[in-house]
Every structure is written in structure tokens, then in C-alpha cells.
Amino acid sequence: EKAALRQVQAAPEREEERRGEKKRESVSDMRLKLGRSDGLVVRASGASSSGSGSGRGGVPKRTGGNTSNRGGLWTPNQAAPSVEGTPQLILPQGLYCETIYKTQRRPTSTVWVGPVPIGSEHPIARQTMTTTDTKNVDATVEQVMKCADAGADLVRITVQGGREAEACMHIREKLFKYGYDTPLVADIHFNPKVALRVCDAFEKIRVNPGNFADGIKKFDDLTYENREQYDAEVEAMEEMFTPLVEKCKKLGRAIRIGTNHGSLSARILSFYGDTPGGMVESAFEFARVCRKNDFHNFLFSMKASNPLVMVQAYRLLASEMYKQEWNYPLHLGVTEAGEGEDGRMKSAIGIGSLLMDGLGDTIRVSLTEDPEFEMDPCRRMATLGKTADTESWGVGEFQEHRDTHLFTRRVGYTPTKSNADAFDYSQILHRDGSVFSVITAADLAEPETMYRKLGCKLAVGMPFKDIATSDTIIMYDPPSASDADACRALRRLQEVGVNVMAPAETLKATPFEGAIPIMQLKVAADAFKSSGKVEGAGDHFAVFVDGTETDEQLAALKDMRPDVALLKIAPGVSRVHASRRVFEVFQKNDVQTPVVHHITFPDGTDRDEIIISSGAQVGAMMVDGLGDGLVIECVTEDLEFVRNTSFGLLQGCRMRNIKTEYVSCPSCGRTLFDLQDVTEQIREKTGHLPGVSIAVMGCIVNGPGEMADADFGYVGGAPGKIDLYVGKEVVKKGIAMEGAPDQLIELIKENGRWKDPEPAEETEAEEVATTV
């Protein structure tokens, strides 16, 4: 009753906000069509045609192959004949956030979800989703309460059919009885009738544009012979969606138009592919129906399991809303992120990058764990976004030329080895992304432990580089020549291609053969300007860049040509925005110096804080292809943990693959097996396959689509039954769950992607000893 009273009291204000919008277009006026992959927008001109009437009278033919370029066939991303007053093409690369040089929250309207407001005038709302069987009312109620107690502002519950919808009535009633007015969100796929029914109980309805009206995802291409056929599909969708919009408007409910990269409709997929442009157009089709019915209590989401796709999709969505003068809130999330550190890192890269740009009004961290455990990383990210906004993290205004809608990796030169070099300096960096590690004298005191933590393989105590070995190490205090054991431990790393760096002033006092001096750019650039050379640098050197240098000092790197620049932002300076300025100056002056991000944390920093902060702030650069690697420094943290976290960030940004990639859904009431247990079983058996991607999906809802990036898929098809996929194609159906992990391994072998696990170090040592 209190929640209902708050809604009634706030209704006049909400209505005033809605009516304050500057512009409302009709459905035909707003038929924006986003280009397949080139970032352009086609505004289809002409009035909408009804085709052969409502419903599916004019549905197109299904066909195989790519239809978007078939001669003579109508496609929405081709320019239609111009109509007077109707713009034809173009979306220039442009505005997607309030400012690129500081964090400033994008102004959005307020969407009310029961007593919880979502929008830029309110704190970032935190969400999660139950994993119980929705029909089990008591278990679901208990889990919702546990999530609310952990800090959830909203809780989503899957609603598959009529029995689940009936259970939702009792769930809402019991929660009110126990004093919990936490808003509940119904997760709807495939079933508009269920959405209408559960609207009576829950405060918000999430609809998936890809399957709300179009059914289960298929990979057929559709051939459209004229515009009428395409419009017939859109009108059929409108006919099915409008009753829900009208009911939500009547009852004061909210709607999330939740696009998933993996479940775009066949209509959208055939013209746009699995692209950010297709995701935005999919959402806009539903938004136009809401606006046509003067319903504005809705928000958007653009989820994908690939953080790069997710970031591009949200940016494109925000850019289009700026052009349309829309101000609807955004729900942020990386779907199927996985579990543990990897899941948190992927989420931090995607969600955190957008929060640093002031985008996002509510967030969910999707982990393959119990839902209450999502709340801690969710809280940390919300706090990070709030702090960056309220403290106005940023730098002075500057203009940039970054392509924010299309990922391209910045390309720099690579260090080279000359015949005169005693060590192989070409291995300072790795072509796919580098990891540097900071070591101390204490690490050198236990060399074999240090080698393992640096990711080396060992044979009779000698280190050898492996797939996930640190590429270069940094020592602030290298050992003196009198410390023979420490010098030997370092020398063995140099001999296998792990280079050593140290501050130039330290090396001057304590020389170490082959070590690369690191200089402060401000000092080195000023010296270079006056003398034309870098004193004490030799043929190989690195520089520290702290983000406060002048443009002239940064531009000097073009002629100085260090092996690498370590971007170690000065304390109190915004890492994201200072880094952007550095890269902008580099681009303007054709500076091709490789850049390794160097992020430091105070002693005792919590591990989750390290993951989330580095993922958000360094990831915000990497999603734009800005950076060649990173070093995470925390003196009190375990060397192996920070190395693994660094590699996790690179893999999450689709740079360097050093382990099997898992696309794992967070589980919900639809899940047909114990997702956490099965995921762990598969991980144990297949975790040694770098370059291989495996999707573990609890059900078919997003399964095939979110497996677009995966090589193999393990999907719940029916209770106790598993379907196995190669790419998007199901190759084994209805396998008994007990033997399914082993059959997955056989499938990997059949496709030539399997390799046996490497022998343990003890076996290697025995073999080496025998050979000697």
C-alpha cells in the first residue's frame, strides 16, 4: 500500500517529465535503419505500407545464403527514393555521451519501477535474478529476500508459462506479507500472453525484442521482395506488443526493452547480422510502439557476452537517442559473463567502461553463481560510477578523433633485436597484448616460487617461457652485483626472453647488465629537446608517462622512439580521460610508440576492487583498441594473482587468448541442469585449450545466438537432456546429461581442436634429468 501511494503521489511529476520531451515521431517517421556493419543509418522514406493486411499475410520467404545484396530485392539498408522533407542517410561518428574528457552522467528521464526510480536524477539501481524454479513459490520468495538483504534494488524472475505466472501472484503476495516491497521484474521470452498475465503482479516486464513476437531464434535468412513484406512483420509485432504497452500504461508498470546480441529476430538478423546496429534497430522497433501509445515508462538494454560488442551497441544506442532527442534510461549488463574472476572482469570491462562515460542508470552483473553473490561486484561498480560522476573525474577539455562505433586496434612499432644485443629485446612485448609484472627482492629470494608465479614452466629448477608467462618484469631496486643468487635468478629470466626493466636513476647507482632503463618522459623529452638525444638511454629504453605532460612533450616520443611507454597516470588524475588525451596527442602527431597501461593500487586493496577498477579503467581504453598491454601493481598482493588478472583483462578485451574461453549463462528458473556444477566439470576437463571457446547454456532462450562467438556449445534441451553444438549448428541432440561432458570432449577431438594436457613439472624434470 505504501509503494502504491508513493507511485500515485509521484504520478503528476512523472507525467510532467514525459510531456516535457521535445519531439514525438510517428511510426513511419521514425523508421531508422542502422547499417549492417558500416555504422551508417538509413532512414527509410515513404509511408509505412500495410502489405496484405495485419498479421502475417505478407511474410517473406525463407531461404539460405546471404540475402542482403541480392539484386532487385528490397533491403532496409539500401537508400529508398527520396521523399521531400525526409533525411536519407547518415549517422556520422559522433556524440554518445555528455563529454569525452570527464565523467558526466547522461541526463535521462525517471522510470518508476514500483517504489524504485531509475534515471540520472537517482542512484544507480542494482539488480539480480533468481535461479530457483519459479513454480516453487517458497524457494523463490526466500531467494528474493536474500537478494534484497544483500542490496538488490530490483529482482528479476523468469516467467515461462501459465503456471509460472500463477506462481508470481503468490510470490508477490508473500513478499508483501513479509515486509518486502522490492520491485519484481518478469523475464519474458516467446510468450506475450504470459506477459499480460504477470503484469497484474509484477512492477516491471522485461521483453526480448528478438523473440517476444518472433519465437525461438532460427538462423534462416529471409528474402524480402518489397517493403510491404518487411513492414508486415513489423506490424505483426506491433499488434502483439501493443496490448502489453496499454496494460502497463494503465497499471503504472515499467517495461525494459532488453535486446540480446544472441537472440535477434530472424528479420533483423538477415539484414544486419549479429551487429550493434541490428541490436539498436531491434530495440527501436519496440520503442516506437511505446511512443506511439504515449507510453514512456520504459528503458533499454543492449546485452552481449562479448564486452566489445556490448560497449559498441550501448554507444550506438546512446548516439541514436541523442539524434532523436530521446532520454530513456539504460540498463547495463554483460550477459553470460561466467563465474569467478573471469565473470567479474568481463562485467567490469563492459559495464565499467560505460559508467566512466556517464552511461547507465541501473546495472546487473550476470555471474554463474548464486544471485546474492552478484550484489558485491554490482555495488562496487555502482559506487565507481557514482564517484566518477559526483567528483567529476576528468581533465581539461580537448578534441578527439576516436572512432567510438567501430573497434580498430591502434598499431605501433615493435622493439627489435640487433646483432649487438646481448639479450632478445624483441620479446619485450607480445604481439597480441603484453603483461608486465613488478617483482621485489623478496621474490628473488625464492626463485622457483617466483618463476611459477610469473607463469614459467620449470625443468630441474630452470624457468622456461610458457603461453601465460609475464613478458617483462619491472624492478624498482635491482640486486647489486654482490648478491650472486638474486642476480642469477634474474639472469635466468633474461636468458629465456623475459626482459628486465628498472628506473634509470636506480640503474645508474646499481647497474644490471641487460636491464632496460625507464625514464620520466617530462625529463627525457626536455633533455631531448635541448640536446637531440636521451642521456643514459642506450639503444633500448622505456618511459613513464603520467598524463600531465604537455602536448609537445608527448609528441617528442615520435623522434625519441623508446621501446615502450608505460602509462602510469599521476595520483589524483583521471586515468580514463588522461589516457584518452595522451592517445589523441599520439594520433595527431603520428606517435607510434607502444603503450602499456600501468595501474597501481594501495597496499591491502581488496582483490575484487583490483579486478573491477582495472577492468573498468584500463578496459575503457582497450575496448577502443588503445593499448598494447598492462601491468597491475599492488605490492602486498600475490604476484600470480595480479598476473592472472592482467591476462584475464586482455582476454576479456579479445586481445590475447591464454586459456579456454567460456560463455556461461548465470542460470535462472529456465535452467535445465545444475549450471554451476556442470560448468565446473567442463572447466576441469577443457581448461587447457587456449583459443577454444565453449558456451555452457542452461536453456535454449539465448543459447545458439550467444554462442555466435563460441566454437562449441553445451545447451540444456530438455530435463536431463543436452544438445551439443558446433558453432551455431546442433550436431548431437537429446544426449543423456550424465555422459554429455565426455561427448563434448569427443566433439572437440573430432573437430581437431583437442590437445592432451601437458605433463606435470615433475615428469618434465625427470625427462630432462634422464636426457642429461
C-alpha positions in Angstrom: 0.0 0.0 0.0 2.9 2.4 0.8 4.5 1.6 -2.5 1.3 2.2 -4.4 0.8 5.5 -2.5 4.3 6.7 -3.5 3.5 5.8 -7.1 0.3 7.8 -7.0 2.0 10.8 -5.4 4.8 10.8 -7.9 2.5 10.3 -10.9 1.9 14.0 -11.7 5.7 14.7 -11.7 6.3 11.7 -13.9 3.6 12.8 -16.3 5.1 16.3 -16.5 8.5 14.7 -17.3 7.1 12.7 -20.0 5.3 15.6 -21.6 8.4 17.7 -21.4 10.0 15.8 -24.3 10.7 17.9 -27.3 9.8 15.6 -30.1 7.5 12.7 -30.9 7.5 11.0 -34.3 5.0 8.7 -35.8 6.0 5.1 -36.6 6.6 5.8 -40.2 8.7 9.0 -39.4 10.9 7.0 -37.1 11.8 4.0 -39.3 15.6 4.4 -38.7 17.6 1.6 -40.3 21.1 1.0 -39.0 23.7 -0.1 -41.5 24.9 -3.7 -41.4 28.4 -3.0 -40.3 29.5 0.4 -41.5 27.9 2.5 -38.7 25.5 4.3 -41.1 21.9 4.9 -40.6 19.4 4.6 -43.4 16.1 6.5 -42.8 13.6 4.6 -45.0 11.4 7.2 -46.7 7.8 6.9 -47.6 4.8 5.9 -45.5 4.5 2.6 -43.9 2.6 0.1 -46.0 0.2 -2.4 -44.6 1.2 -5.1 -47.1 -1.5 -7.7 -47.3 -3.2 -6.7 -44.1 -2.5 -7.3 -40.4 -0.9 -10.4 -39.0 1.4 -12.4 -41.2 -0.3 -12.2 -44.6 2.8 -10.8 -46.3 5.6 -12.7 -44.6 8.7 -13.1 -46.7 10.1 -16.4 -48.0 12.8 -18.2 -46.0 15.9 -19.0 -47.9 19.5 -20.0 -47.4 22.5 -17.8 -48.0 23.1 -14.1 -47.7 20.2 -12.1 -49.0 21.2 -8.6 -48.1 22.9 -7.9 -51.5 20.6 -10.0 -53.8 19.9 -8.0 -57.0 16.4 -6.5 -57.3 15.3 -7.4 -53.7 14.3 -4.7 -51.3 16.6 -4.3 -48.3 16.2 -1.7 -45.5 19.8 -0.7 -45.6 19.6 0.4 -49.2 18.6 4.0 -49.8 15.0 4.3 -50.7 13.7 7.0 -53.2 13.8 10.4 -51.5 10.6 11.9 -50.1 10.5 15.7 -49.6 11.5 16.6 -46.1 12.8 13.2 -45.2 16.5 12.8 -44.5 18.0 9.9 -46.3 21.3 8.7 -44.9 23.7 9.2 -42.4 24.9 8.7 -38.9 28.2 10.5 -38.5 30.6 9.2 -35.9 29.6 11.5 -33.0 28.0 12.1 -29.7 27.3 9.1 -27.5 28.0 10.7 -24.0 27.8 14.2 -22.5 31.6 14.7 -22.7 34.6 12.6 -23.5 37.0 14.5 -21.2 35.2 14.0 -17.9 32.6 11.7 -16.4 29.3 13.4 -16.5 26.1 11.3 -16.3 23.9 11.4 -19.3 20.6 13.1 -18.4 17.7 10.6 -18.5 14.1 10.6 -17.6 12.8 8.8 -14.5 11.3 5.4 -15.0 9.4 4.2 -11.9 9.5 0.5 -11.0 7.2 0.3 -8.1 8.8 2.5 -5.4 12.2 2.5 -7.1 13.1 5.3 -9.5 15.6 4.7 -12.3 17.2 7.6 -14.1 20.0 10.1 -13.9 18.5 12.0 -11.0 18.7 8.9 -8.8 21.4 6.5 -7.6 22.3 3.7 -10.0 19.9 0.9 -9.2 21.3 -2.6 -8.6 19.6 -5.8 -9.9 20.0 -9.5 -9.9 17.9 -12.5 -11.0 16.6 -15.6 -9.2 17.8 -19.1 -10.1 15.0 -21.1 -8.4 12.1 -22.8 -10.2 9.5 -20.0 -10.3 6.8 -22.6 -9.6 8.5 -23.2 -6.2 7.0 -20.2 -4.5 8.6 -20.5 -1.1 12.1 -21.1 -2.5 11.7 -18.1 -4.9 10.4 -15.9 -2.1 13.4 -16.9 0.1 15.9 -16.1 -2.6 14.3 -12.7 -3.4 14.5 -11.8 0.3 18.2 -12.9 0.4 19.0 -10.8 -2.6 17.1 -7.8 -1.2 19.0 -8.2 2.1 22.3 -8.3 0.1 21.4 -4.9 -1.5 19.3 -5.6 -4.6 17.0 -2.8 -5.6 15.1 -5.0 -8.1 14.9 -8.7 -8.6 14.1 -10.4 -11.9 12.2 -13.7 -12.1 11.8 -15.9 -15.2 8.2 -16.5 -16.2 7.9 -19.2 -18.9 4.2 -20.0 -18.9 0.9 -20.0 -17.2 1.9 -22.0 -14.1 4.8 -19.7 -13.5 2.6 -16.6 -14.0 0.1 -18.0 -11.4 3.0 -18.6 -9.0 4.1 -15.0 -9.5 0.9 -13.8 -7.9 1.7 -15.8 -4.8 5.3 -14.7 -4.8 4.4 -11.0 -4.8 1.7 -11.5 -2.2 4.1 -13.4 0.2 6.8 -10.8 -0.2 4.5 -8.0 0.7 3.3 -10.1 3.7 6.9 -10.4 4.9 7.5 -6.7 4.5 9.5 -6.7 1.2 8.3 -4.2 -1.4 11.4 -4.9 -3.6 10.1 -4.5 -7.2 9.9 -7.7 -9.2 10.7 -7.9 -12.9 9.1 -10.6 -15.1 11.6 -12.1 -17.6 9.5 -12.9 -20.8 10.6 -14.8 -23.8 8.3 -16.2 -26.6 5.0 -15.6 -24.7 3.1 -12.3 -25.0 0.0 -13.8 -23.2 2.1 -14.6 -20.2 3.5 -11.1 -20.1 -0.1 -9.7 -20.0 -1.0 -12.0 -17.2 2.0 -11.4 -14.9 1.7 -7.7 -15.4 -1.0 -7.9 -12.8 1.5 -8.9 -10.2 5.0 -7.6 -11.1 6.1 -4.0 -11.3 8.2 -4.4 -14.5 8.2 -6.5 -17.6 11.4 -7.3 -19.5 10.7 -8.2 -23.1 13.2 -9.5 -25.5 12.6 -7.9 -28.9 14.2 -10.9 -30.6 11.7 -13.4 -29.5 8.7 -11.7 -28.0 6.8 -11.9 -31.3 9.1 -13.9 -33.5 9.5 -17.1 -31.5 12.6 -19.2 -31.0 15.7 -17.9 -32.8 16.5 -19.5 -36.1 19.4 -18.9 -38.4 17.4 -18.8 -41.7 17.9 -15.8 -43.9 14.8 -14.0 -45.0 14.3 -12.7 -48.5 12.2 -9.5 -48.8 11.0 -8.8 -52.3 9.4 -5.5 -51.4 8.9 -3.1 -48.5 5.4 -4.4 -47.8 6.7 -7.8 -46.7 9.2 -6.3 -44.2 6.5 -3.9 -42.9 4.1 -6.8 -42.5 6.5 -8.4 -40.0 6.9 -5.1 -38.1 3.1 -4.6 -38.0 2.6 -8.2 -36.7 5.0 -7.4 -33.9 3.2 -4.2 -33.1 -0.1 -6.0 -33.0 1.2 -8.4 -30.4 3.1 -5.9 -28.3 0.5 -3.1 -28.1 -1.8 -4.8 -25.6 1.1 -5.1 -23.1 2.0 -1.5 -23.6 -1.6 -0.4 -23.0 -1.9 -2.5 -19.9 1.5 -1.3 -18.4 0.4 2.2 -19.0 -2.9 1.6 -17.2 -1.3 -0.1 -14.2 1.7 2.1 -13.9 4.1 -0.7 -14.8 7.5 -0.3 -16.4 9.0 -2.1 -19.4 12.6 -2.9 -20.2 13.2 -3.4 -23.9 16.1 -5.8 -23.5 17.9 -6.6 -26.7 20.3 -9.6 -26.6 23.1 -9.9 -29.1 22.4 -13.7 -29.2 18.6 -13.6 -29.8 17.9 -11.0 -32.5 14.9 -11.8 -34.6 15.3 -13.6 -38.0 14.1 -10.4 -39.7 16.8 -8.2 -38.0 19.5 -10.9 -38.3 19.0 -11.3 -42.0 19.7 -7.6 -42.7 22.1 -6.5 -40.0 23.7 -9.7 -38.9 24.8 -10.1 -35.2 25.9 -6.4 -35.1 25.4 -3.5 -32.8 23.3 -1.8 -35.5 20.9 -4.7 -35.6 20.6 -4.7 -31.8 19.7 -1.0 -31.7 17.2 -1.3 -34.6 15.6 -4.3 -32.8 15.0 -2.2 -29.7 13.8 0.8 -31.6 11.1 -1.2 -33.3 9.5 -1.8 -29.9 10.3 1.7 -28.6 8.3 3.2 -31.5 5.3 1.2 -30.4 5.6 2.5 -26.8 5.9 6.1 -28.0 3.0 5.7 -30.5 0.9 4.8 -27.5 2.3 7.7 -25.4 3.9 5.3 -23.0 7.3 6.4 -21.7 7.9 4.4 -18.6 10.4 2.2 -20.3 14.2 1.8 -20.6 16.7 0.0 -22.9 19.4 -2.6 -22.6 21.9 -3.9 -25.2 23.5 -7.1 -23.7 26.1 -9.3 -25.3 28.6 -11.8 -23.9 31.4 -10.0 -25.8 32.2 -6.8 -23.9 33.4 -5.1 -27.1 30.1 -5.7 -28.9 28.2 -4.7 -25.8 30.0 -1.4 -25.4 29.6 -0.6 -29.1 25.9 -1.4 -29.0 25.3 0.9 -26.0 27.3 3.7 -27.5 25.4 3.4 -30.8 22.1 3.3 -28.9 23.0 6.4 -26.9 24.2 8.2 -30.1 20.9 7.5 -31.8 18.9 8.7 -28.8 20.8 12.0 -28.8 19.9 12.4 -32.5 16.3 11.6 -31.8 16.3 13.7 -28.6 15.2 10.7 -26.6 16.3 10.5 -22.9 15.3 7.0 -21.8 17.4 5.3 -19.1 19.9 2.5 -19.8 20.2 -0.9 -18.0 23.8 -2.1 -18.3 25.0 -5.7 -18.3 27.3 -8.2 -19.9 25.3 -11.4 -20.4 26.7 -14.9 -19.9 29.8 -13.4 -18.3 30.7 -16.6 -16.5 31.9 -17.1 -12.9 34.7 -16.0 -10.5 37.4 -13.6 -11.6 36.7 -14.0 -15.3 33.0 -13.1 -14.9 33.8 -10.1 -12.8 36.4 -8.9 -15.2 34.2 -9.2 -18.3 31.5 -7.3 -16.5 33.9 -4.6 -15.3 35.2 -4.1 -18.8 31.7 -3.7 -20.3 29.8 -2.0 -17.5 32.7 -0.1 -16.1 33.7 1.4 -19.4 30.2 2.8 -20.0 29.9 4.1 -16.4 33.2 6.0 -17.0 31.4 7.8 -19.8 28.4 8.6 -17.7 26.1 6.0 -19.3 24.0 3.7 -17.2 21.2 4.1 -14.7 20.8 0.5 -13.5 23.1 -2.5 -13.7 23.3 -6.2 -13.3 26.4 -8.3 -13.0 25.5 -11.7 -14.5 27.5 -14.4 -12.9 27.3 -18.2 -12.9 26.9 -18.1 -9.1 24.1 -17.7 -6.6 22.4 -14.4 -7.3 23.1 -12.8 -3.9 26.9 -13.0 -4.8 26.3 -10.7 -7.7 25.5 -7.9 -5.4 29.0 -7.1 -4.1 30.6 -6.5 -7.6 27.4 -4.8 -8.6 27.7 -2.4 -5.6 31.4 -1.8 -6.4 30.6 -0.8 -10.0 27.7 1.4 -9.0 29.9 3.1 -6.4 32.7 3.6 -9.0 30.2 5.2 -11.5 28.7 7.4 -8.8 32.1 8.5 -7.5 33.4 9.3 -11.0 30.3 11.4 -11.7 29.9 13.3 -8.4 33.7 14.0 -8.2 33.7 14.9 -12.0 36.7 12.8 -12.8 38.3 14.2 -15.9 40.9 16.5 -17.4 40.9 19.8 -19.3 38.8 20.0 -22.4 40.3 18.6 -25.6 39.0 17.4 -29.0 39.5 13.8 -30.1 39.1 11.8 -33.3 38.4 8.4 -31.7 36.1 6.1 -33.7 33.6 5.2 -31.0 31.4 2.9 -33.1 33.9 0.6 -34.8 36.7 -1.3 -33.0 40.1 -0.9 -34.5 43.3 -1.6 -32.6 46.0 1.1 -32.5 49.1 -0.2 -34.2 52.6 0.8 -33.1 56.0 -0.3 -33.9 57.6 -3.2 -32.0 61.0 -3.4 -30.3 63.7 -5.1 -32.4 66.8 -7.1 -31.7 70.1 -6.2 -33.2 73.2 -8.5 -33.6 74.9 -6.4 -31.0 72.3 -7.0 -28.3 73.2 -9.5 -25.6 69.5 -10.2 -25.0 66.4 -10.6 -27.2 64.7 -7.2 -26.7 62.2 -8.1 -29.4 60.4 -10.1 -26.7 59.7 -7.0 -24.5 56.2 -7.1 -25.9 53.8 -9.8 -27.2 52.0 -9.0 -30.5 48.6 -9.9 -29.0 49.0 -7.9 -25.8 51.6 -7.9 -23.2 51.7 -8.5 -19.4 54.4 -6.9 -17.3 54.9 -7.9 -13.6 56.5 -5.9 -10.8 58.8 -8.1 -8.6 60.7 -7.3 -5.4 63.8 -8.5 -3.6 61.6 -10.8 -1.6 60.5 -12.6 -4.8 64.1 -13.1 -5.9 64.9 -14.8 -2.5 62.7 -17.7 -3.6 63.4 -18.0 -7.3 61.5 -21.2 -8.1 58.3 -19.9 -6.5 58.8 -16.6 -8.3 59.2 -18.4 -11.7 55.9 -20.3 -11.2 54.1 -17.1 -10.2 55.4 -15.4 -13.3 53.8 -18.3 -15.3 57.1 -20.1 -16.3 57.4 -23.8 -16.7 60.1 -25.4 -14.7 62.5 -28.2 -15.6 65.1 -29.1 -12.9 64.6 -25.7 -11.4 65.2 -23.8 -14.6 62.5 -21.5 -16.0 61.1 -21.7 -19.5 58.6 -19.3 -21.1 55.0 -20.7 -21.4 51.8 -19.4 -23.0 51.0 -17.2 -20.0 54.4 -16.1 -18.8 54.9 -12.4 -18.0 56.6 -10.8 -21.0 58.7 -8.3 -19.0 59.4 -7.7 -15.3 59.9 -4.3 -13.5 62.2 -4.0 -10.5 62.4 -0.7 -8.6 65.5 -2.0 -6.7 67.6 -4.4 -8.8 70.1 -6.5 -6.9 73.7 -5.4 -6.5 76.5 -7.4 -8.1 77.4 -8.8 -4.7 74.1 -10.6 -4.4 75.0 -13.5 -6.6 71.9 -15.6 -6.0 69.5 -12.8 -6.8 71.5 -11.8 -9.9 71.4 -15.4 -11.1 67.7 -15.6 -10.6 67.2 -12.6 -12.8 69.7 -13.6 -15.4 67.9 -16.9 -15.9 64.7 -15.0 -16.8 66.6 -12.8 -19.2 68.1 -15.9 -20.9 64.6 -17.3 -21.8 63.3 -14.0 -23.1 61.8 -12.3 -20.1 63.2 -8.8 -20.1 64.0 -6.7 -17.1 63.3 -3.0 -16.6 64.2 -0.6 -13.8 64.2 3.1 -13.2 67.1 4.8 -14.9 68.3 6.6 -11.8 68.4 3.2 -9.9 70.3 1.5 -12.7 72.8 4.4 -12.6 73.5 3.6 -9.0 73.2 -0.2 -9.2 73.9 -1.3 -12.8 72.5 -4.6 -14.0 73.5 -6.0 -17.4 70.8 -6.0 -20.0 68.3 -4.1 -17.9 66.2 -1.6 -19.7 66.2 1.9 -18.1 62.8 3.6 -17.5 62.9 7.4 -17.7 60.3 10.0 -16.8 59.0 11.4 -20.1 59.0 15.0 -18.8 62.7 14.9 -18.0 63.7 12.8 -21.1 61.7 15.0 -23.5 63.1 18.3 -22.2 66.6 16.8 -22.4 66.0 15.5 -25.9 64.7 19.0 -27.0 67.9 20.7 -25.9 70.5 18.0 -26.9 68.7 15.8 -29.5 69.4 12.7 -27.6 68.3 10.9 -24.4 71.2 10.8 -22.0 71.9 7.4 -20.5 69.3 5.6 -22.7 71.5 3.5 -24.9 69.8 1.6 -27.7 66.9 0.4 -25.6 64.9 2.4 -23.0 61.3 2.9 -21.8 59.5 6.0 -20.5 56.9 6.6 -17.7 54.0 8.8 -19.0 51.8 10.2 -16.2 49.2 12.1 -18.2 50.2 15.6 -17.1 52.8 16.1 -19.9 52.4 18.9 -22.4 51.4 18.1 -26.0 55.0 19.0 -27.0 56.5 16.5 -24.5 54.2 13.7 -25.7 54.9 14.5 -29.3 58.6 14.2 -28.7 58.2 10.4 -28.5 57.9 10.3 -32.2 61.6 11.1 -32.6 62.8 9.6 -29.3 61.5 6.2 -30.2 61.6 4.3 -26.8 60.8 0.6 -26.8 57.6 1.2 -24.9 55.7 3.9 -22.9 54.4 2.9 -19.5 51.2 4.9 -19.0 51.3 5.3 -15.2 48.8 8.1 -14.5 49.7 10.5 -11.8 47.8 10.3 -8.5 44.6 12.4 -8.5 44.3 12.4 -12.3 41.5 10.6 -14.0 43.1 7.6 -15.7 40.4 7.2 -18.4 40.3 10.8 -19.5 44.1 11.5 -19.2 44.8 8.3 -21.2 42.4 9.4 -23.9 44.1 12.8 -24.2 47.5 11.0 -24.5 46.3 8.8 -27.3 44.7 11.8 -29.0 48.1 13.6 -29.0 49.8 10.5 -30.2 47.4 10.2 -33.1 47.6 13.9 -34.0 51.5 13.7 -34.1 51.8 10.2 -35.6 53.5 8.8 -32.4 53.6 5.1 -32.8 55.2 4.2 -29.5 53.7 1.0 -28.0 51.8 1.8 -24.8 51.4 -0.5 -21.7 48.9 0.7 -19.2 50.4 0.7 -15.7 47.8 0.8 -12.9 48.8 0.8 -9.2 46.8 0.0 -6.1 47.4 0.9 -2.4 48.7 -1.9 -0.1 46.0 -4.2 1.1 43.5 -3.4 -1.7 40.7 -6.0 -1.9 41.0 -8.4 -4.9 37.6 -7.7 -6.3 38.4 -4.0 -6.2 41.6 -4.7 -8.2 39.6 -6.6 -10.8 36.8 -4.2 -11.1 38.8 -1.0 -11.1 41.4 -2.3 -13.6 38.7 -3.7 -15.8 36.7 -0.5 -15.8 39.5 2.0 -16.2 42.1 0.1 -18.3 39.3 -1.8 -20.1 37.8 1.6 -21.1 40.9 2.1 -23.2 41.2 -1.5 -24.5 37.7 -1.6 -25.9 38.8 1.2 -28.2 42.0 -0.7 -29.2 44.1 1.8 -27.2 46.9 0.0 -25.5 49.4 -2.8 -26.1 49.3 -4.4 -22.6 49.2 -3.7 -19.0 50.9 -4.0 -15.6 48.9 -4.2 -12.4 50.9 -3.2 -9.4 49.9 -3.9 -5.8 52.9 -4.6 -3.5 51.0 -6.6 -0.9 49.1 -8.7 -3.5 50.2 -12.2 -4.7 52.3 -12.0 -7.9 50.4 -14.8 -9.5 47.0 -13.2 -8.9 47.9 -9.9 -10.5 49.5 -11.7 -13.5 46.4 -13.8 -14.0 44.2 -10.8 -13.6 46.2 -9.0 -16.2 45.8 -11.8 -18.7 42.1 -12.0 -17.8 41.7 -8.4 -18.8 43.5 -8.9 -22.1 41.4 -12.0 -22.9 38.2 -10.2 -21.8 39.1 -7.4 -24.3 39.5 -10.0 -27.1 43.3 -9.5 -27.3 45.4 -12.4 -26.0 43.9 -15.8 -25.5 45.9 -17.9 -23.0 43.1 -20.2 -21.8 39.8 -21.7 -22.8 37.1 -19.0 -23.2 33.8 -19.9 -21.6 30.4 -18.2 -22.3 28.4 -19.3 -19.3 24.9 -18.1 -18.5 24.1 -17.0 -14.9 21.3 -19.5 -14.5 17.6 -18.8 -13.9 14.3 -20.7 -13.4 14.6 -22.0 -17.0 17.9 -23.7 -16.5 17.6 -27.5 -17.1 20.6 -28.6 -15.1 22.9 -27.6 -12.2 24.8 -24.9 -14.2 27.4 -24.2 -11.6 28.3 -27.9 -11.1 28.3 -28.7 -14.9 30.3 -25.6 -15.7 33.0 -26.6 -13.2 33.1 -30.2 -14.6 33.6 -28.9 -18.1 36.2 -26.3 -17.0 38.2 -29.1 -15.3 38.2 -31.2 -18.4 38.8 -28.5 -21.0 40.5 -25.6 -19.3 43.8 -26.3 -21.1 42.6 -25.4 -24.6 43.7 -21.8 -25.3 42.0 -20.4 -28.4 38.9 -22.6 -27.9 35.6 -21.1 -26.8 32.9 -23.2 -25.2 29.4 -22.0 -24.4 27.6 -23.6 -21.4 23.9 -22.5 -21.6 21.1 -23.6 -19.3 18.4 -23.5 -21.9 17.6 -22.5 -25.5 16.5 -18.9 -24.9 19.8 -17.3 -25.8 21.8 -20.4 -26.4 22.5 -20.5 -30.1 22.8 -16.8 -30.5 25.1 -16.1 -27.6 27.2 -19.0 -29.0 27.9 -16.9 -32.0 31.5 -16.3 -30.7 31.8 -19.9 -29.4 33.4 -22.9 -31.2 31.3 -25.4 -29.2 28.1 -25.3 -27.3 26.6 -27.3 -24.4 22.9 -26.4 -24.1 20.1 -27.8 -22.0 17.5 -29.0 -24.5 15.1 -30.8 -22.1 15.1 -32.0 -18.5 18.1 -34.4 -18.2 19.0 -33.9 -21.9 21.8 -31.9 -23.5 22.2 -30.6 -27.1 25.8 -30.2 -28.4 26.6 -27.5 -31.0 29.5 -26.8 -33.3 29.2 -23.0 -33.9 25.5 -22.4 -34.4 24.7 -25.8 -35.6 23.3 -28.5 -33.3 25.1 -31.8 -34.1 24.0 -34.0 -31.2 20.6 -33.7 -29.7 19.0 -35.1 -26.6 22.1 -36.7 -25.0 21.8 -38.0 -21.5 23.3 -35.4 -19.2 25.5 -38.0 -17.4 27.7 -38.6 -20.3 27.4 -35.2 -22.1 30.7 -33.7 -20.9 32.6 -36.6 -22.3 30.8 -36.4 -25.6 31.6 -32.7 -25.7 35.3 -33.7 -25.5 34.9 -36.2 -28.3 33.3 -33.5 -30.4 36.2 -31.2 -29.8 38.5 -34.0 -30.8 36.5 -34.7 -34.0 36.9 -31.1 -35.0 40.7 -31.1 -34.5 40.7 -28.7 -31.6 41.8 -31.0 -28.8 45.2 -31.4 -27.3 46.1 -33.5 -24.3 47.0 -31.7 -21.1 50.8 -31.1 -20.7 52.7 -33.3 -18.3 53.2 -32.2 -14.7 56.5 -30.4 -14.0 57.9 -33.4 -12.0 57.6 -35.5 -15.2 59.3 -32.9 -17.2 62.1 -32.6 -14.7 62.6 -36.4 -14.8 62.8 -36.4 -18.6 65.3 -33.5 -18.6 67.4 -35.3 -16.0 67.3 -38.5 -17.9 68.4 -36.7 -21.1 71.3 -35.0 -19.3 
